[in-house]
């Protein structure tokens, strides 16, 4: 006898979703049958289940099959080739029996009574029964030792087709910001997760290879989006060199659904607006810098995601001013967002002189800025030096040597002011020749 287990028997369901479009499903079900059973049909599993990931406890499984030959019009008709089907006429209430000959290019049948061939008959197709082997939804089929059942079973498996991403909204005010974070969950795995415990893993988990789904239904995307606009409801903690976010309430995730859940609300933080140039810039890039510390109401790990940035205009209406993507960001690691190019700041850079003295080569470089804005701006000059064995000789402003090939200047430029940064460095050609040899 075959016993059927459905998700209505779930006593506990939890879903852990990873960044790389897969999830771990864990279920606990109570199964009960007074009649001895030798097969258990475990229903309501994901269509994109990875069958080599299944773990079962609570019952001794001798053999496991994944049945995914689902009912469809094409498959039903293919099963009835050379069999009798019926065409139902709604007007006459009569059924015309046909022997099904082909379904490749429309329906071709042979009348049972006259042996005439009929192509694409009009009327409703009626099939006597569901052919063996076809099922309405995918299922795991276990062969078990024949016995009555009355136990709790635990089943877990990985599935493709479910993913999560973080997205953020940053509202810039005069000196402070409001920062909101959302978790966007996209479920295309082929099943619904009802009243599930939800965990999200932020980080890169190694997968050996891309697994081709055993069954890939034609996915129908809809525009349904469920949005929760509540206070943050995730608990964050470190886990196995990743970060885990656990929702503090059960959640239902429908198949073919995108759901957004709020996980971050920060107000009163401070930010810096700077402008950055390098030797190839004609316009400075607009940058927003945010310290990820307690003094700024943060000091939290942030999952990677896109940050959309808004600012109020003179009519006090919010306008979109740019977006950027942040990587997985550890707590205390600052955030830097690039929003676009500055319109009212003109910059120019050029090498103004290069000359040699014995084995030394001297290079002079200048950056020029014209600030046409109505406020003072800070411009960060990130200059790269490709020559080996160089040393700074003189500079008009303080600088920081950030790498062996880069120096960084921070320059304040007042409104309607033209400012310049100049510096000279020397290259020891003897070091360069030794390195080449």
C-alpha positions as CSV (number, residue, x, y, z in Angstrom):
1,X,0.0,0.0,0.0
2,X,1.1,3.6,-0.7
3,X,0.9,6.3,1.9
4,X,0.6,9.9,0.9
5,X,2.1,12.7,3.0
6,X,1.3,16.4,2.2
7,X,2.4,19.7,3.6
8,X,-0.8,19.8,5.6
9,X,1.0,17.4,8.0
10,X,3.9,19.9,8.5
11,X,4.5,20.5,12.2
12,X,7.6,22.6,11.4
13,X,8.9,24.2,8.2
14,X,12.0,26.3,7.9
15,X,13.7,27.8,4.8
16,X,17.3,29.1,4.6
17,X,17.9,31.1,1.5
18,X,21.4,31.8,0.1
19,X,22.7,34.6,-2.1
20,X,23.4,32.3,-5.0
21,X,19.8,31.4,-6.0
22,X,19.3,28.3,-3.9
23,X,17.8,27.4,-0.6
24,X,17.7,24.7,2.1
25,X,14.2,23.4,3.0
26,X,13.7,21.6,6.4
27,X,10.4,20.0,7.2
28,X,9.0,17.9,10.1
29,X,5.9,15.9,9.5
30,X,3.8,13.4,11.5
31,X,2.8,10.4,9.5
32,X,0.2,7.8,10.6
33,X,-1.3,4.7,8.9
34,X,-2.8,1.7,10.7
35,X,-2.6,-0.2,7.4
36,X,0.9,-1.6,6.6
37,X,2.6,0.5,3.9
38,X,5.6,-0.3,1.7
39,X,5.7,3.1,-0.2
40,X,5.5,6.7,1.0
41,X,4.7,9.4,-1.5
42,X,6.1,12.6,-0.1
43,X,4.3,15.5,-1.8
44,X,4.6,19.3,-2.0
45,X,8.3,19.3,-2.6
46,X,10.0,22.0,-4.8
47,X,10.1,21.2,-8.5
48,X,13.7,22.3,-8.6
49,X,14.9,20.1,-5.8
50,X,18.5,18.8,-5.9
51,X,17.9,15.1,-5.4
52,X,21.4,14.4,-4.3
53,X,21.0,16.7,-1.3
54,X,18.0,14.9,0.4
55,X,18.3,13.9,4.0
56,X,15.6,11.8,5.7
57,X,15.3,10.7,9.3
58,X,12.6,9.0,11.3
59,X,11.9,6.3,8.7
60,X,14.2,3.7,7.0
61,X,14.2,4.4,3.3
62,X,15.2,1.5,1.1
63,X,14.9,3.3,-2.3
64,X,14.1,6.9,-3.2
65,X,12.7,8.2,-6.5
66,X,11.8,11.7,-7.6
67,X,8.6,11.6,-9.8
68,X,8.3,14.8,-11.9
69,X,6.3,13.6,-15.0
70,X,3.6,16.2,-14.4
71,X,0.2,16.4,-16.1
72,X,0.0,18.7,-19.1
73,X,-2.1,18.7,-22.3
74,X,0.8,17.6,-24.5
75,X,1.9,14.7,-22.1
76,X,-1.7,13.5,-21.7
77,X,-2.2,13.3,-25.5
78,X,1.1,11.6,-26.0
79,X,0.1,8.9,-23.5
80,X,-3.1,8.3,-25.5
81,X,-1.5,7.8,-28.9
82,X,-3.2,4.8,-30.6
83,X,-5.8,4.8,-27.8
84,X,-9.5,5.9,-27.9
85,X,-10.4,9.4,-26.9
86,X,-13.7,11.3,-27.2
87,X,-14.8,14.6,-28.8
88,X,-17.7,16.1,-26.8
89,X,-20.2,18.2,-28.7
90,X,-21.9,20.7,-26.3
91,X,-24.8,21.3,-28.6
92,X,-25.8,17.7,-29.3
93,X,-24.4,16.3,-26.0
94,X,-22.8,13.5,-27.9
95,X,-19.3,12.0,-27.6
96,X,-17.5,11.0,-30.8
97,X,-15.0,8.2,-30.2
98,X,-11.6,8.6,-32.1
99,X,-8.4,6.6,-32.2
100,X,-5.7,9.2,-31.6
101,X,-3.1,9.0,-34.4
102,X,-0.9,12.1,-34.0
103,X,-0.5,15.2,-31.8
104,X,2.6,16.6,-33.5
105,X,0.9,19.3,-35.7
106,X,-2.6,19.5,-34.2
107,X,-4.8,16.5,-33.4
108,X,-5.3,13.8,-36.0
109,X,-7.8,11.0,-35.2
110,X,-9.6,8.1,-36.9
111,X,-13.3,7.6,-36.3
112,X,-14.0,4.3,-34.7
113,X,-17.2,3.7,-36.7
114,X,-16.3,4.9,-40.2
115,X,-12.5,4.8,-40.1
116,X,-12.5,8.4,-41.5
117,X,-9.6,10.6,-40.7
118,X,-10.4,13.8,-38.8
119,X,-7.9,16.7,-38.4
120,X,-8.3,19.1,-35.5
121,X,-11.9,18.1,-34.5
122,X,-14.1,20.7,-33.0
123,X,-15.3,20.1,-29.4
124,X,-14.0,19.3,-26.0
125,X,-11.4,16.5,-25.7
126,X,-12.4,13.9,-23.2
127,X,-9.9,11.3,-21.9
128,X,-11.1,8.2,-20.1
129,X,-8.7,8.5,-17.1
130,X,-5.3,9.8,-16.0
131,X,-2.6,7.7,-17.6
132,X,-0.3,5.7,-15.4
133,X,2.9,7.6,-14.5
134,X,1.6,11.1,-14.7
135,X,1.1,13.0,-11.5
136,X,-0.4,16.4,-10.7
137,X,2.6,17.7,-8.8
138,X,6.2,16.5,-8.2
139,X,6.8,14.0,-5.3
140,X,9.4,11.9,-3.6
141,X,8.5,8.2,-3.6
142,X,10.2,6.1,-1.0
143,X,10.2,2.4,-0.7
144,X,10.2,1.4,3.0
145,X,10.0,-1.8,5.0
146,X,6.3,-2.9,5.0
147,X,4.8,-1.8,8.3
148,X,2.2,0.5,9.9
149,X,3.3,4.1,10.3
150,X,3.2,6.3,13.4
151,X,6.2,8.5,13.7
152,X,7.7,12.0,13.1
153,X,9.9,12.3,10.1
154,X,12.4,15.0,9.2
155,X,13.2,15.8,5.6
156,X,15.7,18.4,4.3
157,X,16.9,19.2,0.8
158,X,18.4,21.9,-1.3
159,X,16.4,23.5,-4.1
160,X,17.2,25.9,-7.0
161,X,15.0,28.8,-7.9
162,X,14.7,30.7,-4.7
163,X,16.9,33.7,-3.9
164,X,17.2,36.8,-1.9
165,X,18.8,40.2,-2.4
166,X,19.2,43.2,-0.2
167,X,18.2,46.6,-1.5
168,X,18.5,50.0,0.2
169,X,17.0,53.5,0.1
170,X,19.1,56.4,1.3
171,X,17.4,59.7,1.9
172,X,20.0,62.6,2.1
173,X,19.1,65.6,4.1
174,X,21.2,68.7,4.7
175,X,23.7,67.0,7.1
176,X,21.9,63.8,8.1
177,X,20.5,60.8,6.3
178,X,17.7,58.2,6.6
179,X,18.8,54.7,5.6
180,X,16.2,51.9,5.0
181,X,17.0,48.3,4.0
182,X,14.8,45.7,2.5
183,X,15.1,42.0,1.8
184,X,13.7,41.0,-1.6
185,X,12.9,37.2,-1.8
186,X,12.1,35.7,-5.2
187,X,10.5,32.2,-5.2
188,X,10.6,30.4,-8.5
189,X,11.3,26.9,-6.9
190,X,7.9,25.5,-7.8
191,X,6.3,25.2,-4.4
192,X,4.8,27.4,-1.6
193,X,6.4,27.7,1.8
194,X,3.6,28.4,4.3
195,X,4.2,29.7,7.8
196,X,7.9,29.0,7.5
197,X,10.8,30.0,9.7
198,X,13.0,32.2,7.5
199,X,16.8,32.5,7.6
200,X,19.0,34.3,5.1
201,X,22.7,33.7,4.6
202,X,24.9,36.6,3.4
203,X,28.2,35.5,2.0
204,X,29.7,33.4,-0.7
205,X,29.1,29.6,-0.3
206,X,31.2,27.4,-2.6
207,X,29.2,25.2,-5.0
208,X,31.0,22.6,-7.0
209,X,29.0,22.9,-10.2
210,X,25.8,24.3,-11.6
211,X,23.1,21.6,-11.2
212,X,20.6,21.3,-14.0
213,X,17.1,21.0,-12.6
214,X,15.5,17.7,-13.2
215,X,12.2,19.4,-14.0
216,X,12.0,22.9,-15.3
217,X,8.4,24.2,-15.6
218,X,7.6,27.1,-17.9
219,X,7.9,29.9,-15.4
220,X,5.1,32.4,-15.4
221,X,6.1,35.6,-13.6
222,X,3.5,37.9,-12.1
223,X,3.6,41.4,-10.7
224,X,2.4,40.4,-7.2
225,X,4.6,41.9,-4.6
226,X,3.9,41.8,-0.9
227,X,5.5,44.6,1.0
228,X,5.8,44.8,4.8
229,X,6.5,48.3,6.1
230,X,7.2,47.4,9.7
231,X,10.1,48.0,12.1
232,X,13.2,45.9,11.5
233,X,12.4,42.3,12.3
234,X,15.6,40.3,11.6
235,X,18.1,39.1,14.1
236,X,21.7,39.1,12.7
237,X,24.6,36.9,13.9
238,X,27.8,35.4,12.6
239,X,27.6,31.8,11.3
240,X,30.3,29.6,9.7
241,X,32.3,32.6,8.4
242,X,29.0,34.1,6.9
243,X,26.3,36.2,8.4
244,X,22.8,34.8,9.1
245,X,19.6,36.9,9.3
246,X,16.7,35.3,11.1
247,X,13.2,36.6,10.8
248,X,11.5,36.8,14.2
249,X,8.1,35.7,12.9
250,X,6.8,33.0,10.5
251,X,6.3,34.0,6.8
252,X,4.5,32.6,3.8
253,X,6.3,32.7,0.5
254,X,4.1,31.8,-2.5
255,X,5.4,30.2,-5.6
256,X,6.1,32.7,-8.4
257,X,6.1,35.5,-5.8
258,X,8.5,38.3,-4.9
259,X,8.2,39.5,-1.3
260,X,10.0,42.4,0.4
261,X,10.6,42.5,4.1
262,X,12.0,45.5,6.0
263,X,15.2,44.8,8.0
264,X,16.9,48.1,8.5
265,X,15.8,51.6,9.6
266,X,18.5,54.1,10.5
267,X,17.9,57.8,11.1
268,X,20.1,60.7,12.2
269,X,23.3,59.4,10.7
270,X,26.0,61.8,9.3
271,X,27.4,61.6,5.8
272,X,30.1,63.3,3.7
273,X,29.7,64.4,0.2
274,X,33.0,64.5,-1.7
275,X,34.2,64.7,-5.3
276,X,36.9,62.4,-6.6
277,X,39.2,62.8,-9.6
278,X,42.1,60.9,-11.1
279,X,44.5,61.7,-13.9
280,X,41.9,60.8,-16.6
281,X,38.9,62.7,-15.2
282,X,37.2,65.6,-17.0
283,X,34.4,65.8,-14.4
284,X,34.7,64.8,-10.7
285,X,32.7,61.8,-9.5
286,X,30.1,62.5,-6.8
287,X,30.8,60.3,-3.7
288,X,28.9,59.8,-0.5
289,X,30.9,58.5,2.4
290,X,29.2,57.0,5.5
291,X,31.0,55.8,8.6
292,X,29.7,52.4,9.7
293,X,30.1,53.0,13.5
294,X,28.0,53.4,16.6
295,X,28.5,57.2,16.6
296,X,26.7,57.2,13.3
297,X,23.9,54.8,14.5
298,X,25.3,51.9,12.5
299,X,28.2,49.5,13.2
300,X,26.4,46.6,11.6
301,X,27.2,44.1,8.9
302,X,25.3,45.0,5.7
303,X,24.5,42.4,2.9
304,X,25.5,43.3,-0.6
305,X,22.8,45.1,-2.6
306,X,21.9,48.2,-4.6
307,X,21.4,51.5,-2.8
308,X,19.1,54.1,-4.4
309,X,19.7,57.6,-3.2
310,X,17.2,60.5,-2.9
311,X,17.3,64.1,-1.9
312,X,14.6,66.8,-1.5
313,X,14.6,69.6,-4.0
314,X,13.7,73.3,-3.4
315,X,10.0,72.3,-3.3
316,X,10.7,69.8,-0.6
317,X,9.9,66.9,-3.0
318,X,12.2,63.9,-3.1
319,X,14.1,63.4,-6.3
320,X,16.3,60.4,-7.3
321,X,19.9,61.4,-7.6
322,X,21.7,58.1,-8.3
323,X,22.4,54.6,-7.2
324,X,25.3,52.3,-6.5
325,X,25.9,48.7,-5.4
326,X,27.7,47.9,-2.1
327,X,29.5,44.6,-1.5
328,X,29.0,42.5,1.7
329,X,30.2,45.1,4.2
330,X,31.5,44.1,7.7
331,X,30.6,46.3,10.7
332,X,33.0,49.3,11.1
333,X,33.8,49.1,7.4
334,X,32.7,52.4,5.8
335,X,30.3,52.8,2.9
336,X,31.3,54.7,-0.3
337,X,28.7,55.3,-3.0
338,X,29.3,56.8,-6.4
339,X,26.3,58.8,-7.6
340,X,27.4,60.3,-10.9
341,X,29.4,63.2,-12.3
342,X,29.4,66.8,-10.9
343,X,28.0,69.4,-13.3
344,X,29.4,72.6,-11.8
345,X,32.9,71.5,-11.1
346,X,35.4,71.6,-13.9
347,X,38.7,69.8,-13.6
348,X,41.8,69.4,-15.7
349,X,45.1,67.5,-15.1
350,X,48.3,67.4,-17.0
351,X,51.9,66.6,-16.8
352,X,53.6,70.0,-17.0
353,X,57.3,69.1,-17.1
354,X,59.6,66.1,-17.3
355,X,63.4,66.3,-17.3
356,X,66.5,64.3,-16.5
357,X,69.5,65.0,-14.3
358,X,72.1,62.2,-14.5
359,X,70.2,59.0,-13.6
360,X,67.3,60.8,-12.1
361,X,64.1,61.8,-13.9
362,X,61.9,64.5,-12.5
363,X,58.1,64.7,-13.2
364,X,55.9,67.7,-12.5
365,X,52.1,67.3,-12.4
366,X,49.2,69.7,-11.9
367,X,45.5,69.4,-11.2
368,X,43.2,72.5,-11.8
369,X,39.7,72.9,-10.4
370,X,37.0,75.5,-11.0
371,X,34.2,75.3,-8.4
372,X,31.1,77.0,-9.8
373,X,28.8,75.7,-7.0
374,X,27.5,78.0,-4.2
375,X,29.2,76.0,-1.4
376,X,32.7,74.9,-0.6
377,X,33.5,71.4,-1.8
378,X,36.1,68.8,-0.9
379,X,37.8,67.2,-3.9
380,X,39.8,64.0,-3.5
381,X,42.7,63.6,-5.9
382,X,43.6,59.9,-6.4
383,X,46.7,60.1,-8.6
384,X,48.4,56.9,-9.9
385,X,52.1,56.8,-10.7
386,X,53.1,54.0,-13.0
387,X,56.9,54.5,-12.7
388,X,58.9,52.3,-10.4
389,X,61.4,53.6,-7.8
390,X,59.7,57.0,-7.4
391,X,59.8,59.4,-4.5
392,X,57.9,62.6,-3.9
393,X,60.1,65.7,-3.9
394,X,57.6,68.5,-3.2
395,X,53.8,69.0,-3.1
396,X,51.5,72.0,-2.7
397,X,49.1,70.1,-0.4
398,X,49.4,67.4,2.2
399,X,49.1,63.9,0.7
400,X,48.8,60.2,1.7
401,X,50.6,57.4,-0.1
402,X,47.8,54.9,-0.2
403,X,49.7,52.2,-2.2
404,X,53.1,51.9,-3.9
405,X,51.6,53.4,-7.0
406,X,49.0,55.9,-5.6
407,X,49.0,59.2,-3.7
408,X,45.9,60.9,-2.4
409,X,45.2,64.6,-1.9
410,X,42.2,66.2,-0.2
411,X,41.6,69.8,-1.4
412,X,38.9,72.2,-0.3
413,X,37.7,74.6,-3.0
414,X,35.6,77.6,-2.2
415,X,32.7,78.8,-4.3
416,X,33.8,80.5,-7.6
417,X,37.3,79.7,-6.8
418,X,40.0,78.2,-9.1
419,X,42.4,76.0,-7.2
420,X,45.4,73.9,-8.2
421,X,47.3,70.9,-6.8
422,X,50.8,70.6,-7.9
423,X,53.6,68.1,-7.1
424,X,56.9,66.8,-8.3
425,X,58.4,63.4,-7.9
426,X,61.7,61.9,-8.9
427,X,62.4,58.5,-10.5
428,X,65.7,56.7,-9.9
429,X,66.5,55.2,-13.2
430,X,69.3,53.0,-11.8
431,X,66.7,51.1,-9.8
432,X,64.5,50.7,-12.9
433,X,67.5,49.4,-14.9
434,X,68.4,46.9,-12.1
435,X,64.8,45.6,-11.9
436,X,64.7,45.1,-15.7
437,X,67.9,43.1,-15.6
